[in-house]
Amino acid sequence: MANLTNIFKPEAGTRPSLACEIRPEGVVAARASAGKGGGEVVMAYAPLTEGALTPGLKVPNLTNAGAARTALESALRDVNARTKALTVVVPDAAARVLLLDFDSLPAKHQEALSVVRFRLRKMVPFDVETAAVSYQPMGQSGDPLNVLVTVMPADVLAEYENLVREAGYEPGAVLPSTLAVAAGIATGGATLMVNRAGGSVTTAVTQGNEMLLHRSMDLPADPAAREEEMAQAVITALAWYEDTLRSVPADLYYVGAGGAAAAMQSRWIGWVDPAPRVADFAAPQDATALTAIPAGMTAAVMGALATP
């Protein structure tokens, strides 16, 4: 997992021009042409059979690795991949993303990483010393210093990386889904987003080049209880937004199967009162879908390819 040197505005050339997101619903692949800003983007999608991917902090995530590899190969073949280096977007449920306060961090990366790992020891239910850990200070100064930290169990990361290598590609960077989405947000204002994938949901708030809120939770198996938990997650994020930013968001950006249209038809949105307008992250006009891609599924790969 690449260090989060700048998740929001990565330097040109620091991420591959080929990306894929592996979601419980399927695999989305995207390829950017050469040129400043990535140029034209082409995308493709291959569905996964239900239950083939069950994201979590323990292996196996890939309960049907053969089906996942077939979907990955198909999506990448459809975009006519011209490089083997690949930015891999994994489900939020496969990692932990935290916002932590520090008095300060050492200037040297390895020393700072040791401090971050020490802080994580009692915060995550897996071995931190072997885990992949990345961090990025939110702003250059502050008292305390707010730091975005991503940690992923070593065996879970290896499972996704091995999948990519078995398909004939090389993982050049690994990003959790909502961080990839955040990397593609163009506005400098505050943005509230909801990212639903399979049996989990993440709510997040960004402002400019900072992540202000990131909360992931597993949803119950019971459909009725799942919708209630979805509503509560969104209500909690809306309350945090209003209390912290002293404003009400005009839009709630939704990432997930069916996109905003499906969200508006779901039971959970009816329990959010008052509910903001639900919107999709719009793909650039020069993005081309080479196969049919379900609505709500392109935001993460577009973010993974985003450059200043």
Secondary structure, DSSP 4 states (H G I P E B T S, - for coil): ----S-SSSPPTTSS-SEEEEE-SSEEEEEEEPSSGGG--EEEEEEE--TTSB--SSSS-SBTTHHHHHHHHHHHHHHTT---SEEEEEE-GGGSEEEEEEES---SSHHHHHHHHHHHHTTTSSS-TTTSEEEEEESSS--SSEEEEEEEE-HHHHHHHHHHHHHTT-EEEEEEEHHHHHHHT---SSEEEEEEEETTEEEEEEEETTEEEEEEEEEPPSSHHHHHHHHHHHHHHHHHHHHHHHSS--SEEEEESTTHHHHHHHSHHHHTSSSPPEEEPPPPPTTEEESS---TT-SHHHHHHH---
